[in-house]
Amino acid sequence: MEIINKNLIKHQSYIDGEWLEMLDGSTTSIYNPANQEKIGDVSSCGIKEINKAIEAACIAQKKWAKVPSKEKSEALNRLYLLMLENQEDLAKIITYEQGKPLLESRGEILYGAAYIQWFAEEAKRIYGDIIPGHMSDRRTVVIKQPIGVVGCITPWNFPSAMLARKMGPALASGCAMVCKPAPQTPYSALALAYLSKEAGLPKGLFNVIISDAEIFGSAILKSSAVRKLTFTGSTATGKKLLKASADTVKRVSLELGGHAPFIVFDDADLESAIDGAIAAKYRNSGQTCVCANRIYVQSKIYEKFCEGFIEKVKLIKTGNGLDDDTDQGPLIDENALIKTKKHVSNATELGGLIALGGKTHKLGGLFFEPTIIKNSNDKMLVANEETFGPVAPIFAFETEREVIQRANNSPYGLASYFYTRDLAKSWRVSEELEYGMVGLNTGIISSEMAPFGGIKESGMGREGSKYGMDDYLEIKYISIAGVDD
Ligand code: SIN
């Protein structure tokens, strides 16, 4: 990888403040999805090293919990500044291993750093309560304390920001972490581990493990010392982790799959709805769990919306994310390509009209054309499953009641979007949509200041905002007796 600060490139797990030497010689090669060129080999570790990281995290956590919140805040702020200082290199690492365009990678670094900065501030605001005593001699005090050691599993689609947004609240609240990045994208997490050391975070507090998912999962889930698991990834894996967490009754935060409806009512500002749909659909080549998956357009404006949408999507330039003029990079791997193709062919078999794209891009490899499918219907796979690719199916609808019913007809409940200029409808639809997040007249909803998370099978818990800290805290109440004279 061609970057300036070569120290950011690490190939080994980071455990108890040290870069682990390769123990058994087992390595995994990491490839750039844009051209399949190998970008490096990382060494995998096994159960012994994972347990060592858990032990180190236990020791570090006990000390860290006692560090004054102002000092925790200062350490996190140093990390925040280091992320900004190294923004360009960190962004390049993302693009090399994940494929997204550099512009988006730069944005991802700022996005992740914003969570670190936000929680650095929140560290100083972990307030408790005083509750009126239930007897005349009693006083009741509520304090909040860190949960303890947190096991953390992060995805490949935002290899830096998804880790940063777990790391911010975990460390700010006084927890320690043992983290495993996705196998496709280890380098962004290892770079954050390097910066955590530079920022002066104590050894053992933040550990990054390169390991097989099964081995890591089972070590973390079996350990009664690990009190919480936080996971971002697929609903299928999230369900397995949730079940397996029962044996040690861990607190679990899950940020899982989505199947976002994007509704355009006929009174919407059309230009703004088109721009919002493009932002919500094609960000990261359609590989985000908040991507618009089902675009519902009211029948009166259906053709006009499609015309404008097609014109603008045509301008998206697909290519290697490292090239300055690229708007859309490759898909992450062969499986992603296969799924995207399957969704498109199923849609055409069931009456969909390919209005744009629809096939592998002429660049070949893992590149897929930005695609639009008109005349989409509810029987298609695209109407029922997350595509995780650059495919926009457009459905027509007649009434508000009908579209809400169709939008809610999904086991998922992460993000949803709608466009209208009607105030009453804005309230009604916002309340009716069974989703953890609603974008009203916007296609971009993510921010460190807002509670990111889903309902139904999209997960549990919230990341970011003042609510994000609660996921890492236990409530303790102290009943003080004998206060009477
Ligand atoms: C995700 O796709 O998991 C996160 C997207 C975001 O934070 O905007």
Boltz pocket constraint, residues with backbone or C-beta under 6 A from the ligand:
constraints:
  - pocket:
      binder: B
      contacts: [[A, 157], [A, 158], [A, 232], [A, 255], [A, 287], [A, 288], [A, 289], [A, 290], [A, 446], [A, 452]]
      max_distance: 6.0
